[in-house]
Amino acid sequence: MQYDVIVIGSGPGGYVGAIRCAQLGLKTAIIEKYSAFGGTCLNVGCIPSKALLDTSEHFHNAAHNFGTHGISLSDLKIDVKQMIARKDDVIAQNVAGISFLFKKNKIDSYEGVGSFIDKNTIKVTKNDGTTEELKAKNVIIATGSKPTALPFLPVDKKRIITSTEALNLTEVPKHLIVIGGGVIGLELGSVYARLGAKVSVVEYAKSIIGTMDGGLGKELQRVLKKSLGIEFFLGHKVTGATAKGKTVTVTAEDAKGQAVSLEGDYCIVAVGRSAYTAGLGLENIGIQTEERTGKIPVNAHLETTVPGVYAIGDVVKGAMLAHKAEEEGTFVAELIVGQKPHVDYNLIPGVVYTWPEVASVGQTEEQLKEAGVKFKAGSFSFKASGRAKASGDTDGFVKVLAHADTDEILGVHMIGPRAADMIAEAVVAMEFRASAEDIGRISHAHPTYTEAFKEAALAATANRAIHA
């Protein structure tokens, strides 16, 4: 079969790229090694974790917060099997949706491992061992990532597990040890802490969510400790983990080199993700992955060293985020047909779906200081928000960073209720290079959480916040 474009991988970058290619009139095929479309995000990442976070938040609120609303419950319990079944149903609905979109856009799909014979010929190796060859003018590599493994810490997928297995536990752990204080570890730790597990987070760095604004990590740590009882071992270097029966022992060294030992019944290794390029046959077309990261080198057009072969998403440089991959999939599709697309990587928002949620876009205070950029900062606490008081979600704040001279918004960082949704307004504002005063002069509905963004913008504009 001859195609204009073949996409290898059906995750967010792959399926969005394939759909955009088809919309632009390109004969398109997509190759997926698994029986379900959607990649990590839909099957073992973004979507299932949000389903569990939602269920666990309902349970936690019923157990701890309903009483203040005058709602009384007795004999409250969690049905773990039903929680997992609901999660699986959410996945199935989303996967079916992608299948529908492929058919709607006349995209041919192939199940199997796609590998390069040459830059225009892809071999599909099916599960039964049979093969099929496809031809294409252009190929988009969108094979995503996998959990990073630590060589001294073997994962048995039973007691010492990754995020994938954590989505299918059949019981609530008594003591869950999480190695890694990043997004994945904190989200999954939150799920089981809400359901009653003792959760311990061991992190090598001195703060959690280290890639985000420093103030967000401090506030999130405070709230998770206060509301869920999560304990943190920061500045600790993990030296090993062993499982014996139903007991997992994690050993580490603190900042002073003193040995620390933790015992639990499950341990999640969540130290990041690594680009997945195994089986692609990149060596057959002369592509070498980067030695340190394992990622595929690309130019500004996301084209590899081989003309007509592109790579997007987690296999290339930049944040490993589903929405970043989606933008890159659209970018490459439009580039192939001669359009002039653009992706502003500074305006790719980052989100942590704990509660309170954490969201960020643009530059952090630390980055601006390092670059020598003069800026002014304005913050507004949700404790002063009428809407947050009404819902009982008063933890957190919104911070706006604006240029000291031009007042252009350079970064927005928030932790609080529905921050994941609120950050979109900040992205739009920065896309159109709005000033802090612009946001401060826009009418925001009252009472809403988004008023906190307006107040923070006012605070950055000559300290003009009204309700602070």
C-alpha positions in Angstrom: 0.0 0.0 0.0 1.2 3.5 -0.9 0.5 6.4 1.5 1.3 10.1 1.7 1.9 9.7 5.5 2.4 6.8 7.8 2.2 7.5 11.6 3.8 5.0 13.9 2.1 5.1 17.3 -1.5 6.1 18.1 -1.0 8.1 21.3 -2.2 11.8 21.5 0.5 13.0 19.1 0.1 10.1 16.7 -3.7 10.0 16.4 -4.1 13.8 16.3 -1.4 14.0 13.7 -3.0 11.3 11.6 -6.4 13.0 11.8 -5.0 16.4 10.8 -3.1 14.7 7.9 -6.4 13.1 6.7 -8.2 16.4 7.1 -5.7 18.1 4.8 -6.3 15.5 2.1 -3.3 13.2 2.7 -3.8 9.4 2.3 -2.9 8.3 5.8 -2.2 5.1 7.8 -1.4 4.6 11.4 0.4 1.7 13.0 -0.2 0.6 16.6 1.6 -2.3 18.3 -1.2 -2.8 20.9 -4.8 -3.8 20.3 -6.2 -0.5 21.6 -5.5 2.9 20.2 -4.6 5.9 22.4 -1.1 5.0 23.6 0.0 5.6 27.2 -2.2 8.6 27.7 -5.6 6.9 27.1 -4.7 3.4 28.3 -2.3 3.6 31.2 -1.7 7.4 31.8 -3.6 10.6 31.7 -7.2 9.3 31.3 -7.2 6.3 33.7 -5.3 8.2 36.4 -7.8 11.0 36.2 -10.6 8.5 36.6 -9.1 7.2 39.8 -8.4 10.6 41.0 -12.0 11.6 40.5 -13.3 8.5 42.3 -10.9 8.9 45.2 -11.7 12.6 45.6 -15.4 11.8 45.9 -14.6 9.2 48.6 -12.3 11.5 50.5 -14.9 14.3 50.4 -17.6 12.0 51.6 -15.4 10.8 54.4 -13.9 14.1 55.6 -15.8 17.1 54.1 -19.5 16.2 53.7 -20.2 16.8 57.4 -19.5 20.5 57.2 -22.2 20.7 54.5 -24.7 19.0 56.8 -24.5 15.7 54.9 -24.3 12.6 57.2 -23.1 9.2 56.0 -22.4 6.0 57.8 -20.5 2.8 57.0 -18.7 4.4 54.1 -16.4 2.1 52.2 -14.7 1.9 48.8 -15.3 -0.9 46.3 -11.9 -1.1 44.7 -13.1 -3.5 42.0 -15.9 -1.2 41.0 -13.5 1.8 41.0 -11.2 -0.1 38.6 -14.1 -1.3 36.5 -15.3 2.3 36.1 -11.8 3.4 35.1 -11.6 0.6 32.5 -15.0 1.7 31.1 -13.7 5.3 30.7 -10.7 4.0 28.8 -12.9 1.8 26.6 -15.1 4.8 25.7 -12.1 7.0 24.7 -10.5 4.2 22.7 -13.8 3.6 20.9 -13.9 7.3 20.1 -10.5 7.2 18.4 -11.6 4.2 16.3 -14.6 6.2 15.2 -12.5 9.2 14.3 -10.1 7.0 12.2 -13.1 5.6 10.3 -14.7 9.0 9.9 -11.4 10.4 8.4 -10.7 7.3 6.3 -7.5 6.5 8.1 -6.2 3.0 7.6 -5.0 1.3 10.8 -2.6 -1.6 11.2 -1.9 -3.6 14.4 1.7 -4.5 14.9 5.2 -3.2 15.4 6.2 -0.7 12.7 9.9 -0.7 11.7 11.9 1.0 9.0 13.2 -1.0 6.1 14.2 2.2 4.4 13.0 5.8 4.9 9.9 5.2 2.7 9.2 1.5 3.5 7.7 0.4 6.8 7.4 -3.2 7.9 4.5 -4.1 10.1 5.2 -7.2 12.3 1.9 -8.5 13.6 1.3 -10.4 16.8 1.2 -13.7 14.9 4.6 -13.1 13.4 3.4 -12.3 9.9 4.6 -9.1 8.2 3.3 -6.6 5.8 5.1 -3.8 4.0 3.8 -0.3 3.5 5.1 2.6 1.5 4.9 6.3 2.3 6.3 9.7 1.2 6.4 10.8 4.8 6.7 9.0 8.1 5.8 10.4 11.6 7.4 8.6 14.6 5.1 9.0 17.6 5.9 6.0 19.8 5.8 7.9 23.1 7.6 6.9 26.3 7.7 4.2 29.0 8.4 4.5 32.8 12.1 5.0 33.5 13.7 2.0 35.2 16.4 2.3 37.9 19.2 -0.3 37.3 19.6 -1.0 41.0 15.9 -1.3 41.7 14.2 -4.1 39.8 10.4 -3.8 39.2 8.6 -7.1 39.9 5.2 -5.6 38.8 3.6 -7.1 41.9 4.9 -5.2 45.0 7.5 -3.0 43.4 5.5 -1.5 40.6 5.3 1.3 38.0 2.4 3.7 37.3 1.0 1.1 35.0 0.4 -1.5 37.7 -0.7 1.2 40.2 -3.7 1.8 38.0 -4.9 -1.8 38.6 -4.4 -2.6 42.3 -7.0 -4.8 43.7 -6.7 -3.4 47.2 -5.9 -0.2 49.0 -2.3 -0.4 50.2 -1.7 -0.2 54.0 1.6 1.7 53.4 2.4 2.9 49.9 6.0 4.1 49.3 6.3 6.4 46.3 9.8 6.9 44.8 9.7 10.2 43.0 8.0 13.5 43.9 7.0 14.5 40.4 3.6 14.6 38.8 3.0 10.9 38.4 4.1 9.9 41.9 2.1 12.7 43.6 -1.1 12.0 41.6 -1.0 8.2 42.3 0.0 8.8 45.9 -3.0 11.1 46.3 -5.4 8.5 44.9 -4.5 5.9 47.6 -3.9 8.4 50.4 -7.5 9.5 49.9 -8.7 5.9 50.2 -6.9 5.5 53.5 -3.4 4.4 52.7 -0.4 5.7 54.5 1.8 7.3 51.8 5.5 8.1 51.9 7.2 10.0 49.1 10.9 9.7 48.7 12.5 12.3 46.5 16.1 13.0 45.6 15.6 16.7 45.1 14.9 19.1 47.9 11.5 19.9 46.7 8.6 18.2 44.9 7.4 19.1 41.4 10.9 20.6 40.9 10.3 21.8 37.3 7.6 24.2 38.4 7.7 27.5 40.3 9.3 26.9 43.7 6.3 28.4 45.6 4.0 25.8 44.1 6.0 22.9 45.4 6.1 24.3 48.9 2.4 24.9 49.0 1.5 21.5 47.5 3.7 19.7 50.0 2.1 21.6 52.9 -1.4 20.9 51.7 -0.8 17.2 51.0 0.7 16.7 54.4 -2.1 18.6 56.1 -5.1 17.1 54.2 -3.9 13.6 53.4 -1.1 12.9 55.9 1.4 12.2 53.1 4.9 12.2 54.5 7.9 13.5 52.5 11.5 12.4 52.5 13.1 15.1 50.4 16.8 15.2 49.6 16.9 11.4 49.9 18.8 9.2 47.6 17.2 5.8 47.1 19.7 3.0 47.2 17.5 0.0 46.8 14.2 -1.8 47.2 13.4 -5.4 48.0 10.1 -7.3 48.2 9.6 -10.3 50.5 6.1 -11.7 50.7 3.8 -8.8 51.2 6.5 -6.5 52.5 8.6 -4.0 50.5 11.7 -2.4 52.0 13.0 0.7 50.5 16.5 1.9 51.6 17.8 5.5 51.1 20.4 8.0 52.3 19.4 11.4 53.6 21.3 14.6 52.8 23.9 13.8 55.5 24.5 10.3 54.2 22.6 8.6 57.0 20.8 5.4 56.1 17.0 5.5 56.1 14.7 2.4 55.7 11.0 2.3 55.0 8.7 -0.7 55.0 5.4 -0.9 53.2 3.3 -3.3 51.2 3.6 -1.6 47.8 6.2 0.7 46.2 5.6 2.8 43.1 8.7 3.7 41.1 7.8 7.0 39.5 11.1 8.7 38.6 10.1 9.8 35.2 9.6 8.4 31.7 12.0 7.6 28.9 11.6 7.8 25.1 10.4 4.5 23.6 12.1 3.7 20.3 12.7 0.0 20.6 12.0 -2.0 17.5 11.7 1.0 15.2 14.8 0.0 13.1 16.2 3.5 13.3 19.6 2.1 12.5 18.3 1.0 9.1 17.9 4.6 8.0 20.9 6.1 9.9 19.1 7.8 12.8 20.9 7.8 16.1 19.1 8.6 19.3 20.7 11.0 21.8 23.0 9.1 24.2 21.9 10.7 27.4 18.1 11.0 26.8 17.5 8.3 24.2 15.4 10.8 22.3 15.4 11.3 18.6 17.2 14.5 17.4 15.0 16.8 15.2 15.3 20.2 13.7 12.9 23.2 14.1 10.5 21.5 11.7 10.5 18.3 13.9 12.2 16.5 11.0 14.9 14.0 11.8 18.3 13.7 10.1 16.5 11.7 7.4 14.3 14.0 5.1 10.7 13.0 5.2 10.9 11.3 8.5 9.5 13.3 11.5 9.3 12.6 15.2 7.0 14.1 17.8 5.9 13.9 21.4 7.8 12.1 24.1 10.4 10.8 21.7 11.8 14.3 21.0 13.0 17.1 23.2 10.7 19.0 25.5 8.2 18.3 28.1 6.5 14.9 28.0 2.9 16.1 27.8 0.0 14.8 25.8 -1.1 18.2 24.7 2.5 19.1 23.6 2.5 16.0 21.4 -0.9 16.9 20.0 0.3 20.3 18.9 3.4 18.8 17.3 1.2 16.2 15.4 -0.8 19.1 14.0 2.3 21.1 13.3 3.9 18.3 11.2 0.8 17.5 9.3 0.4 21.2 8.3 4.1 21.5 7.5 3.9 18.5 5.1 1.2 20.2 2.9 3.2 23.5 2.8 1.5 25.5 5.5 3.5 27.6 8.0 2.4 26.3 11.5 4.0 27.4 14.7 4.2 26.0 18.3 5.2 28.3 21.1 6.8 25.9 23.6 6.9 28.6 26.3 3.1 28.5 26.3 2.6 24.8 26.8 0.9 24.6 30.2 1.9 22.1 32.9 -0.6 20.6 35.3 -0.6 18.4 38.4 -4.0 16.8 39.0 -3.8 16.6 42.8 -6.2 18.5 44.9 -5.7 21.3 45.0 -4.6 21.2 41.4 -1.4 22.8 40.3 -1.0 24.6 36.9 1.7 26.7 35.4 2.6 28.4 32.1 5.5 30.6 31.0 8.5 31.5 33.0 9.0 30.8 36.7 10.5 33.3 39.1 13.7 31.2 39.2 14.0 31.2 35.4 13.5 35.0 35.2 16.1 35.7 37.9 18.6 33.4 36.2 18.0 35.2 32.9 18.3 38.6 34.5 14.9 39.7 33.5 13.3 42.4 35.6 9.9 41.5 36.7 7.1 42.2 39.2 5.0 39.6 41.0 1.5 39.7 42.2 -0.2 36.9 44.2 -3.7 36.3 45.5 -4.7 33.7 48.0 -7.8 31.6 47.6 -8.4 32.2 51.3 -9.7 35.6 50.1 -11.9 34.2 47.4 -15.6 34.2 48.0 -16.2 31.2 45.7 -13.4 29.2 47.3 -14.9 29.9 50.8 -18.3 28.8 49.6 -16.9 25.5 48.3 -14.4 25.0 51.1 -11.4 25.0 48.8 -9.3 27.8 50.3 -5.8 26.3 50.0 -3.5 27.8 47.4 -2.9 30.9 45.4 -2.4 32.5 42.0 0.8 34.2 41.1 1.3 36.5 38.1 4.7 37.5 36.9 4.9 40.5 34.6 7.7 42.4 33.0 8.8 45.3 35.2 8.8 47.8 32.3 6.2 46.6 29.7 3.8 44.9 32.1 3.6 41.9 29.7 2.7 38.7 31.5 5.7 36.4 31.5 4.4 33.6 33.7 1.3 32.5 35.6 1.5 29.9 38.4 -1.4 28.6 40.4 -2.3 26.1 43.0 -6.0 25.8 43.9 -9.4 24.5 42.9 -9.8 23.9 39.2 -6.4 25.3 38.4 -6.1 22.9 35.5 -9.0 24.6 33.8 -8.2 28.1 34.9 -4.7 28.1 33.4 -6.3 28.2 29.9 -7.1 31.9 30.4 -3.5 32.6 31.2 -2.4 30.7 28.1 -4.8 32.8 25.9 -3.7 36.0 27.6 0.0 35.3 27.0 -0.6 34.1 23.4 -1.9 37.5 22.7 0.9 39.1 24.8 -1.5 40.7 27.3 -0.3 42.8 30.1 -1.2 42.2 33.8 -3.3 45.4 33.6 -5.3 43.9 30.7 -6.4 41.0 32.9 -7.1 43.3 35.8 -9.5 45.3 33.7 -11.4 42.4 32.3 -14.7 41.6 34.0 -14.7 38.2 35.6 -17.9 36.6 36.7 -18.6 36.7 40.5 -18.2 34.5 42.4 -15.8 32.3 40.5 -12.3 30.9 41.1 -11.0 32.8 38.1 -11.4 36.1 40.0 -8.2 35.0 41.8 -6.3 35.4 38.4 -7.7 38.9 38.0 -6.8 39.8 41.6 -3.2 38.4 41.2 -2.9 40.5 37.9 -4.1 43.6 39.8 -1.6 42.8 42.5 1.2 42.8 39.9 -0.1 46.1 38.6 1.1 48.6 41.3 -0.3 46.3 44.1 -3.9 47.1 43.2 -5.6 43.9 44.4 -9.0 44.8 45.7 -9.8 41.8 48.0 -6.3 41.1 49.4 
